[in-house]
Amino acid sequence: MIEDYPEDARGHSCLMLGRGVDGRPIHVVCAPKDEYLAVITAYIPDGKQWSKDFRVRIKS
């Protein structure tokens, strides 16, 4: 887990980091529900907005 959003308007959610088959980083915003994990969005993070390991957001 990279970031936690307990006060999100959609309910508690978080940002997770994963890797594709080719090692490409993938960010997934998801929300745990009682019986499933809801995926809100998934995207390839922009290297200009994240640290080299894609775990820390660069503040502008």
N, C-alpha and C positions, 0 to 999 in steps of 0.2 A: 504494500500500500504506500502510495506517494503522498497523497493528501486526503484528509478526512473532512467531510462536509456535514456535520451533525445538524446544522440549522437550515439545510437546503429546503427550498419551498416544496420540492417533490417528496420530501422525507429524507431521512438520513441516507447519504450516499458517500462514495469515495472514489478516488482516482487510483487505478492500478496500472502497473507497468508489466508488459509481457513482451515476448519476442516471437517474430514470425519464423518460419522454417529457414529463411535465409539470414536470420539474426537481426532483422530490421526491428527496431523498437515499435511497440504499439501501446498506446494509452487507451484504457477502457474506463469509462465512468459507469459505475454500477451501484445498485441499491439492494441491500438484503431485504427480502420479504419473508413472511412466515414459511412458505413452502417452496420458494424459488429465489434465484438471484436475477433481478431485473437489470438488463443492460440498457443504459440510457444512450450512450454514444461510444463509438470507437474511432480512433484516428491515428495517423502517423504524426508524431510530434515534430514540430519545426526545431531544428538544431540551433537556431538563433535565439529561441525562447527558453531553452533548457540547458542544463549542465551537460557535460560530455556523456555522462551515464544516463541522462534523461530522467533523473530523479529529483532534481531541484530546479524550480522555476527561476529564471533570471529576471530580476527586477529591473524595470527600465525607468 
